């Protein structure tokens, strides 16, 4: 039971680090649509008459 004195704070700190990393990645637009940008290169939007 004395091990829990160490494990609970360590797990809380690691959880907070993971949450902070996730929030940072959301704010810095890490989850933008990269497939859409890659596919837009292949589409021909020029209208020829």
Biopython code that builds the backbone (N, CA, C, O; Angstrom):
import numpy as np
from Bio.PDB.StructureBuilder import StructureBuilder

atoms = [
    (1, "UNK", "N", (0.824, -1.198, 0.000)),
    (1, "UNK", "CA", (0.000, 0.000, 0.000)),
    (1, "UNK", "C", (0.867, 1.260, 0.000)),
    (1, "UNK", "O", (0.428, 2.304, -0.483)),
    (2, "UNK", "N", (2.065, 1.182, 0.523)),
    (2, "UNK", "CA", (2.908, 2.373, 0.557)),
    (2, "UNK", "C", (3.407, 2.752, -0.848)),
    (2, "UNK", "O", (3.844, 3.881, -1.076)),
    (3, "UNK", "N", (3.336, 1.806, -1.771)),
    (3, "UNK", "CA", (3.734, 2.088, -3.150)),
    (3, "UNK", "C", (2.769, 3.081, -3.788)),
    (3, "UNK", "O", (3.160, 3.860, -4.658)),
    (4, "UNK", "N", (1.499, 3.054, -3.353)),
    (4, "UNK", "CA", (0.501, 3.964, -3.897)),
    (4, "UNK", "C", (0.839, 5.425, -3.617)),
    (4, "UNK", "O", (0.422, 6.313, -4.361)),
    (5, "UNK", "N", (1.576, 5.672, -2.570)),
    (5, "UNK", "CA", (1.985, 7.041, -2.249)),
    (5, "UNK", "C", (2.844, 7.605, -3.375)),
    (5, "UNK", "O", (2.822, 8.810, -3.626)),
    (6, "UNK", "N", (3.596, 6.751, -4.048)),
    (6, "UNK", "CA", (4.449, 7.176, -5.158)),
    (6, "UNK", "C", (3.740, 7.070, -6.507)),
    (6, "UNK", "O", (3.910, 7.931, -7.369)),
    (7, "UNK", "N", (2.958, 6.030, -6.685)),
    (7, "UNK", "CA", (2.358, 5.780, -7.992)),
    (7, "UNK", "C", (1.243, 6.755, -8.350)),
    (7, "UNK", "O", (1.119, 7.139, -9.513)),
    (8, "UNK", "N", (0.438, 7.160, -7.390)),
    (8, "UNK", "CA", (-0.672, 8.070, -7.682)),
    (8, "UNK", "C", (-0.171, 9.440, -8.134)),
    (8, "UNK", "O", (-0.652, 9.937, -9.152)),
    (9, "UNK", "N", (0.766, 10.073, -7.437)),
    (9, "UNK", "CA", (1.264, 11.360, -7.953)),
    (9, "UNK", "C", (1.987, 11.246, -9.296)),
    (9, "UNK", "O", (1.881, 12.141, -10.135)),
    (10, "UNK", "N", (2.717, 10.155, -9.500)),
    (10, "UNK", "CA", (3.411, 9.979, -10.776)),
    (10, "UNK", "C", (2.390, 9.838, -11.907)),
    (10, "UNK", "O", (2.566, 10.420, -12.978)),
    (11, "UNK", "N", (1.340, 9.078, -11.678)),
    (11, "UNK", "CA", (0.326, 8.911, -12.730)),
    (11, "UNK", "C", (-0.416, 10.221, -12.990)),
    (11, "UNK", "O", (-0.753, 10.513, -14.137)),
    (12, "UNK", "N", (-0.674, 11.008, -11.959)),
    (12, "UNK", "CA", (-1.321, 12.302, -12.159)),
    (12, "UNK", "C", (-0.435, 13.259, -12.944)),
    (12, "UNK", "O", (-0.921, 13.992, -13.806)),
    (13, "UNK", "N", (0.851, 13.257, -12.653)),
    (13, "UNK", "CA", (1.783, 14.131, -13.382)),
    (13, "UNK", "C", (1.871, 13.702, -14.843)),
    (13, "UNK", "O", (1.838, 14.549, -15.735)),
    (14, "UNK", "N", (1.981, 12.406, -15.098)),
    (14, "UNK", "CA", (2.046, 11.928, -16.483)),
    (14, "UNK", "C", (0.745, 12.211, -17.240)),
    (14, "UNK", "O", (0.782, 12.524, -18.430)),
    (15, "UNK", "N", (-0.375, 12.107, -16.579)),
    (15, "UNK", "CA", (-1.644, 12.442, -17.205)),
    (15, "UNK", "C", (-1.736, 13.916, -17.549)),
    (15, "UNK", "O", (-2.236, 14.280, -18.614)),
    (16, "UNK", "N", (-1.257, 14.763, -16.657)),
    (16, "UNK", "CA", (-1.260, 16.206, -16.925)),
    (16, "UNK", "C", (-0.304, 16.559, -18.057)),
    (16, "UNK", "O", (-0.599, 17.447, -18.857)),
    (17, "UNK", "N", (0.834, 15.879, -18.137)),
    (17, "UNK", "CA", (1.773, 16.109, -19.238)),
    (17, "UNK", "C", (1.139, 15.698, -20.565)),
    (17, "UNK", "O", (1.273, 16.412, -21.559)),
    (18, "UNK", "N", (0.462, 14.576, -20.593)),
    (18, "UNK", "CA", (-0.219, 14.136, -21.801)),
    (18, "UNK", "C", (-1.337, 15.084, -22.211)),
    (18, "UNK", "O", (-1.507, 15.364, -23.397)),
    (19, "UNK", "N", (-2.092, 15.575, -21.252)),
    (19, "UNK", "CA", (-3.158, 16.526, -21.532)),
    (19, "UNK", "C", (-2.589, 17.837, -22.054)),
    (19, "UNK", "O", (-3.135, 18.421, -22.990)),
    (20, "UNK", "N", (-1.502, 18.302, -21.461)),
    (20, "UNK", "CA", (-0.867, 19.537, -21.924)),
    (20, "UNK", "C", (-0.326, 19.379, -23.335)),
    (20, "UNK", "O", (-0.428, 20.305, -24.140)),
    (21, "UNK", "N", (0.248, 18.221, -23.652)),
    (21, "UNK", "CA", (0.749, 17.978, -25.006)),
    (21, "UNK", "C", (-0.397, 17.944, -26.004)),
    (21, "UNK", "O", (-0.256, 18.449, -27.117)),
    (22, "UNK", "N", (-1.517, 17.366, -25.632)),
    (22, "UNK", "CA", (-2.677, 17.316, -26.519)),
    (22, "UNK", "C", (-3.234, 18.717, -26.755)),
    (22, "UNK", "O", (-3.546, 19.073, -27.891)),
    (23, "UNK", "N", (-3.362, 19.505, -25.707)),
    (23, "UNK", "CA", (-3.874, 20.871, -25.853)),
    (23, "UNK", "C", (-2.923, 21.706, -26.699)),
    (23, "UNK", "O", (-3.370, 22.494, -27.532)),
    (24, "UNK", "N", (-1.617, 21.545, -26.497)),
    (24, "UNK", "CA", (-0.639, 22.266, -27.314)),
    (24, "UNK", "C", (-0.768, 21.888, -28.782)),
    (24, "UNK", "O", (-0.705, 22.750, -29.658)),
    (25, "UNK", "N", (-0.949, 20.597, -29.050)),
    (25, "UNK", "CA", (-1.060, 20.165, -30.443)),
    (25, "UNK", "C", (-2.352, 20.679, -31.084)),
    (25, "UNK", "O", (-2.370, 20.956, -32.283)),
    (26, "UNK", "N", (-3.407, 20.807, -30.324)),
    (26, "UNK", "CA", (-4.647, 21.355, -30.869)),
    (26, "UNK", "C", (-4.496, 22.841, -31.169)),
    (26, "UNK", "O", (-4.996, 23.316, -32.189)),
    (27, "UNK", "N", (-3.815, 23.583, -30.297)),
    (27, "UNK", "CA", (-3.658, 25.020, -30.493)),
    (27, "UNK", "C", (-2.675, 25.344, -31.610)),
    (27, "UNK", "O", (-2.776, 26.408, -32.220)),
    (28, "UNK", "N", (-1.731, 24.458, -31.892)),
    (28, "UNK", "CA", (-0.759, 24.734, -32.948)),
    (28, "UNK", "C", (-1.158, 24.074, -34.265)),
    (28, "UNK", "O", (-0.324, 23.914, -35.157)),
    (29, "UNK", "N", (-2.426, 23.691, -34.392)),
    (29, "UNK", "CA", (-3.008, 23.156, -35.635)),
    (29, "UNK", "C", (-2.260, 21.936, -36.156)),
    (29, "UNK", "O", (-1.988, 21.852, -37.354)),
    (30, "UNK", "N", (-1.929, 21.005, -35.301)),
    (30, "UNK", "CA", (-1.251, 19.789, -35.724)),
    (30, "UNK", "C", (-2.193, 18.813, -36.410)),
    (30, "UNK", "O", (-1.739, 17.881, -37.075)),
    (31, "UNK", "N", (-3.495, 19.011, -36.259)),
    (31, "UNK", "CA", (-4.462, 18.082, -36.827)),
    (31, "UNK", "C", (-5.163, 18.668, -38.040)),
    (31, "UNK", "O", (-6.328, 18.362, -38.292)),
    (32, "UNK", "N", (-4.454, 19.518, -38.805)),
    (32, "UNK", "CA", (-5.029, 20.058, -40.031)),
    (32, "UNK", "C", (-5.174, 18.961, -41.073)),
    (32, "UNK", "O", (-4.583, 17.888, -40.953)),
    (33, "UNK", "N", (-5.956, 19.241, -42.080)),
    (33, "UNK", "CA", (-6.233, 18.269, -43.127)),
    (33, "UNK", "C", (-5.108, 18.275, -44.150)),
    (33, "UNK", "O", (-5.128, 19.067, -45.093)),
    (34, "UNK", "N", (-4.134, 17.404, -43.972)),
    (34, "UNK", "CA", (-3.003, 17.334, -44.895)),
    (34, "UNK", "C", (-3.368, 16.585, -46.169)),
    (34, "UNK", "O", (-2.773, 16.843, -47.215)),
    (35, "UNK", "N", (-4.325, 15.666, -46.114)),
    (35, "UNK", "CA", (-4.740, 14.937, -47.317)),
    (35, "UNK", "C", (-5.457, 15.858, -48.290)),
    (35, "UNK", "O", (-5.304, 15.723, -49.504)),
    (36, "UNK", "N", (-6.231, 16.784, -47.769)),
    (36, "UNK", "CA", (-6.927, 17.721, -48.641)),
    (36, "UNK", "C", (-5.957, 18.608, -49.388)),
    (36, "UNK", "O", (-6.158, 18.877, -50.572)),
    (37, "UNK", "N", (-4.907, 19.069, -48.724)),
    (37, "UNK", "CA", (-3.899, 19.901, -49.385)),
    (37, "UNK", "C", (-3.136, 19.096, -50.429)),
    (37, "UNK", "O", (-2.783, 19.631, -51.480)),
    (38, "UNK", "N", (-2.883, 17.848, -50.163)),
    (38, "UNK", "CA", (-2.163, 17.014, -51.125)),
    (38, "UNK", "C", (-3.035, 16.708, -52.331)),
    (38, "UNK", "O", (-2.520, 16.617, -53.446)),
    (39, "UNK", "N", (-4.328, 16.548, -52.145)),
    (39, "UNK", "CA", (-5.222, 16.236, -53.264)),
    (39, "UNK", "C", (-5.538, 17.465, -54.100)),
    (39, "UNK", "O", (-5.833, 17.336, -55.288)),
    (40, "UNK", "N", (-5.485, 18.664, -53.504)),
    (40, "UNK", "CA", (-5.771, 19.878, -54.255)),
    (40, "UNK", "C", (-4.740, 20.133, -55.344)),
    (40, "UNK", "O", (-5.051, 20.779, -56.345)),
    (41, "UNK", "N", (-3.526, 19.642, -55.170)),
    (41, "UNK", "CA", (-2.496, 19.805, -56.183)),
    (41, "UNK", "C", (-2.885, 19.037, -57.442)),
    (41, "UNK", "O", (-2.603, 19.476, -58.557)),
    (42, "UNK", "N", (-3.525, 17.908, -57.260)),
    (42, "UNK", "CA", (-3.857, 17.053, -58.387)),
    (42, "UNK", "C", (-5.081, 17.517, -59.153)),
    (42, "UNK", "O", (-5.259, 17.137, -60.310)),
    (43, "UNK", "N", (-5.928, 18.326, -58.539)),
    (43, "UNK", "CA", (-7.159, 18.769, -59.197)),
    (43, "UNK", "C", (-6.846, 19.941, -60.130)),
    (43, "UNK", "O", (-6.073, 20.833, -59.780)),
    (44, "UNK", "N", (-7.444, 19.930, -61.303)),
    (44, "UNK", "CA", (-7.228, 20.984, -62.279)),
    (44, "UNK", "C", (-8.391, 21.966, -62.171)),
    (44, "UNK", "O", (-9.500, 21.675, -62.619)),
    (45, "UNK", "N", (-8.134, 23.129, -61.576)),
    (45, "UNK", "CA", (-9.173, 24.130, -61.396)),
    (45, "UNK", "C", (-9.190, 25.162, -62.511)),
    (45, "UNK", "O", (-10.071, 26.021, -62.533)),
    (46, "UNK", "N", (-8.233, 25.101, -63.444)),
    (46, "UNK", "CA", (-8.175, 26.073, -64.527)),
    (46, "UNK", "C", (-9.294, 25.807, -65.513)),
    (46, "UNK", "O", (-9.507, 24.674, -65.944)),
    (47, "UNK", "N", (-9.993, 26.849, -65.859)),
    (47, "UNK", "CA", (-11.079, 26.750, -66.833)),
    (47, "UNK", "C", (-10.544, 27.257, -68.167)),
    (47, "UNK", "O", (-10.159, 28.420, -68.288)),
    (48, "UNK", "N", (-10.524, 26.386, -69.158)),
    (48, "UNK", "CA", (-10.051, 26.780, -70.483)),
    (48, "UNK", "C", (-11.237, 26.973, -71.401)),
    (48, "UNK", "O", (-12.210, 26.220, -71.353)),
    (49, "UNK", "N", (-11.144, 27.993, -72.238)),
    (49, "UNK", "CA", (-12.251, 28.273, -73.178)),
    (49, "UNK", "C", (-11.908, 27.822, -74.563)),
    (49, "UNK", "O", (-12.715, 27.976, -75.480)),
]
sb = StructureBuilder()
sb.init_structure("model")
sb.init_model(0)
sb.init_chain("A")
sb.init_seg("    ")
for serial, (resi, resn, name, xyz) in enumerate(atoms, 1):
    if name == "N":
        sb.init_residue(resn, " ", resi, " ")
    sb.init_atom(name, np.array(xyz, "f"), 0.0, 1.0, " ", f" {name:<3s}", serial, name[0])
structure = sb.get_structure()
